[in-house]
């Protein structure tokens, strides 16, 4: 599903964010990406959905050769990937329903498809009764559930989540994790960058640890491994 081959990423100021990273993630895996701040986790995540491009190396996601994609091919690739952000990135002038539907409207899905899929994912995340509300009227946990619904509405083969519980209290963090586990149980690959020690240590998923731009640990049933 995902493969990085000797990937390097250097920014314009000479900072080396990733140095020779190679890793494979199989279809249906649930993987945590951990490490101290500034270790390269966010760069690792952004490379997978072509928010950043590697300085050198090869990246494959769902059959796409990421670094060789032409600009017109990027939207097609991103239809196969759902991305969940720490700060939700919801459109504040749209309702919950409209935020989720927007991901289908941009690919010109039929009205019937849009209605059916939005109803399905809002039910999955437990927000059917709040479909007509504005994001400002929701709690942080509910807003993140909208973000998860938007990521799921295209039936992606992989969900990439960058600190999705970073702004949430423990109860809402667990709620988001349980959602991801339900989606993963249906066969969707989950890659989640996180600083949440409790979630990682309690669930025993695969853990990839990044330090200084390199993978220093890759455990099939790992733990967080860092002190506060």
C-alpha positions as CSV (number, residue, x, y, z in Angstrom):
1,X,0.0,0.0,0.0
2,X,2.8,2.5,1.0
3,X,6.5,2.3,0.3
4,X,9.3,4.7,0.8
5,X,12.6,3.9,-0.8
6,X,15.7,5.7,0.5
7,X,13.7,9.0,0.8
8,X,15.5,12.2,1.7
9,X,13.9,15.6,2.3
10,X,15.9,18.8,2.6
11,X,14.3,22.2,2.8
12,X,15.6,25.4,1.2
13,X,17.5,26.5,4.4
14,X,19.5,23.3,4.3
15,X,17.6,21.6,7.0
16,X,17.5,17.8,6.5
17,X,14.0,16.7,7.6
18,X,14.4,13.1,6.5
19,X,17.6,11.2,5.7
20,X,17.5,7.9,3.8
21,X,14.1,6.6,5.1
22,X,12.9,3.3,3.8
23,X,9.7,1.6,5.0
24,X,6.8,-0.5,3.8
25,X,3.3,-0.4,5.1
26,X,0.9,-3.2,4.0
27,X,-2.8,-2.9,3.0
28,X,-4.9,-3.0,6.2
29,X,-2.2,-2.1,8.7
30,X,-2.7,0.4,11.5
31,X,0.6,2.2,12.1
32,X,1.5,4.9,14.6
33,X,4.3,7.3,13.7
34,X,6.0,8.7,16.9
35,X,9.0,10.7,17.8
36,X,10.0,14.0,19.5
37,X,9.0,17.4,18.1
38,X,11.1,18.3,15.1
39,X,12.0,14.6,14.4
40,X,10.6,14.6,10.9
41,X,7.1,13.0,11.5
42,X,5.1,15.7,9.8
43,X,7.4,15.7,6.8
44,X,7.0,11.9,6.6
45,X,3.2,12.3,6.7
46,X,3.1,15.2,4.2
47,X,5.2,13.3,1.6
48,X,2.6,10.6,1.5
49,X,-0.1,12.8,0.2
50,X,2.2,15.0,-1.9
51,X,2.0,18.1,0.3
52,X,5.8,18.0,0.2
53,X,8.0,16.4,-2.5
54,X,11.2,14.4,-1.6
55,X,14.6,15.7,-2.5
56,X,15.4,12.2,-3.6
57,X,14.2,8.7,-3.3
58,X,10.9,7.0,-4.3
59,X,7.5,7.0,-2.7
60,X,4.6,4.8,-3.7
61,X,1.1,5.1,-2.3
62,X,-1.7,2.9,-3.5
63,X,0.0,2.3,-6.8
64,X,1.0,5.9,-7.5
65,X,4.6,7.0,-7.8
66,X,4.2,10.1,-5.7
67,X,7.3,12.1,-6.7
68,X,6.7,11.5,-10.4
69,X,3.1,12.7,-10.4
70,X,2.2,15.5,-12.8
71,X,0.1,18.3,-11.3
72,X,-3.0,17.2,-13.1
73,X,-2.6,13.7,-11.6
74,X,-2.5,14.8,-8.0
75,X,-6.3,15.2,-7.5
76,X,-6.8,11.7,-8.8
77,X,-4.2,10.3,-6.4
78,X,-5.7,12.2,-3.4
79,X,-9.1,10.6,-4.1
80,X,-7.6,7.4,-2.9
81,X,-6.3,9.0,0.4
82,X,-8.2,10.4,3.3
83,X,-6.3,13.0,5.3
84,X,-7.2,14.1,8.9
85,X,-5.5,17.2,10.4
86,X,-5.0,18.3,14.0
87,X,-6.8,21.6,13.4
88,X,-9.8,20.1,11.6
89,X,-9.6,22.4,8.5
90,X,-13.3,22.6,8.2
91,X,-15.1,25.2,6.0
92,X,-16.7,27.4,8.6
93,X,-19.4,28.9,6.3
94,X,-20.7,25.4,5.4
95,X,-22.8,23.0,7.5
96,X,-21.5,19.7,8.7
97,X,-23.3,18.0,5.8
98,X,-21.9,20.4,3.3
99,X,-18.4,20.1,4.6
100,X,-18.5,16.3,4.0
101,X,-20.3,16.6,0.7
102,X,-17.8,19.1,-0.6
103,X,-15.2,16.3,-1.0
104,X,-17.5,14.5,-3.4
105,X,-18.7,17.6,-5.2
106,X,-15.2,18.5,-6.3
107,X,-14.9,15.2,-8.2
108,X,-18.4,15.8,-9.7
109,X,-20.1,12.8,-8.0
110,X,-23.8,12.4,-8.7
111,X,-26.3,13.9,-6.3
112,X,-27.5,10.5,-5.5
113,X,-24.0,9.3,-4.6
114,X,-23.3,12.4,-2.6
115,X,-26.5,12.0,-0.5
116,X,-26.0,8.3,0.1
117,X,-22.3,8.5,1.1
118,X,-22.7,11.6,3.3
119,X,-25.5,10.0,5.1
120,X,-23.5,6.8,5.6
121,X,-20.4,8.5,7.0
122,X,-22.3,10.9,9.2
123,X,-24.0,7.9,10.7
124,X,-20.7,6.1,11.1
125,X,-19.2,9.0,13.1
126,X,-22.4,9.6,15.1
127,X,-23.2,13.0,13.7
128,X,-26.4,12.4,11.7
129,X,-28.5,14.6,14.0
130,X,-26.0,17.5,13.7
131,X,-25.8,17.5,9.9
132,X,-27.4,20.9,9.6
133,X,-25.2,22.6,12.2
134,X,-22.2,24.9,11.6
135,X,-18.8,23.7,12.7
136,X,-18.6,26.6,15.2
137,X,-21.6,25.1,17.1
138,X,-19.7,21.8,17.6
139,X,-17.3,20.7,20.3
140,X,-13.7,20.0,19.3
141,X,-14.3,16.3,19.3
142,X,-17.3,16.7,17.1
143,X,-15.4,18.9,14.7
144,X,-12.7,16.2,14.4
145,X,-15.4,13.6,13.7
146,X,-16.6,15.8,10.8
147,X,-12.9,15.8,9.6
148,X,-12.9,12.0,9.8
149,X,-16.2,11.8,7.9
150,X,-14.9,14.0,5.2
151,X,-11.7,11.8,4.9
152,X,-13.9,8.7,4.6
153,X,-16.5,9.9,2.2
154,X,-14.5,8.9,-0.9
155,X,-14.0,5.4,0.4
156,X,-10.2,5.8,0.5
157,X,-7.8,2.9,0.7
158,X,-5.7,4.7,3.2
159,X,-6.2,7.3,6.0
160,X,-3.3,9.5,6.9
161,X,-3.8,11.4,10.1
162,X,-1.4,14.1,11.4
163,X,-1.8,14.5,15.2
164,X,-5.6,14.0,14.9
165,X,-6.1,14.0,18.7
166,X,-3.6,16.8,19.4
167,X,-6.4,19.4,20.3
168,X,-8.7,16.9,22.1
169,X,-9.3,15.9,25.7
170,X,-8.7,12.2,26.6
171,X,-12.3,11.1,26.1
172,X,-12.6,12.6,22.7
173,X,-9.2,11.3,21.8
174,X,-10.4,7.8,22.6
175,X,-13.5,8.4,20.5
176,X,-11.5,9.3,17.5
177,X,-9.2,6.3,17.9
178,X,-12.2,4.0,18.2
179,X,-13.5,5.4,14.9
180,X,-10.1,4.7,13.2
181,X,-10.2,1.2,14.6
182,X,-13.6,0.6,13.1
183,X,-12.5,1.9,9.7
184,X,-9.3,-0.2,9.9
185,X,-11.4,-3.3,10.7
186,X,-13.1,-2.7,7.3
187,X,-9.7,-3.0,5.5
188,X,-8.6,0.7,5.3
189,X,-4.9,1.3,6.1
190,X,-4.3,3.8,8.9
191,X,-1.1,5.8,9.3
192,X,-1.3,8.1,12.4
193,X,1.4,10.5,13.6
194,X,0.8,11.2,17.3
195,X,2.3,12.3,20.6
196,X,-0.4,10.6,22.6
197,X,1.4,8.0,24.7
198,X,-1.7,6.6,26.3
199,X,-3.4,5.7,23.0
200,X,-0.2,4.1,21.6
201,X,0.6,2.1,24.7
202,X,-2.9,0.9,25.2
203,X,-3.6,-0.4,21.7
204,X,-0.3,-2.2,20.7
205,X,-0.3,-1.4,17.0
206,X,2.7,-1.2,14.8
207,X,5.0,1.7,15.8
208,X,7.5,3.5,13.6
209,X,9.7,5.9,15.6
210,X,11.5,8.8,13.9
211,X,14.4,10.7,15.4
212,X,16.6,13.2,13.6
213,X,15.0,12.4,10.3
214,X,15.6,8.6,10.4
215,X,13.6,5.6,11.4
216,X,15.2,4.4,14.7
217,X,12.5,1.8,15.7
218,X,9.9,-0.2,13.8
219,X,7.9,-2.6,16.1
220,X,5.0,-4.8,15.0
221,X,3.3,-4.4,18.4
222,X,5.1,-1.4,19.8
223,X,4.8,1.2,22.5
224,X,5.4,4.9,22.6
225,X,8.9,4.6,24.0
226,X,9.5,8.3,25.1
227,X,9.4,10.0,28.5
228,X,7.4,13.2,29.0
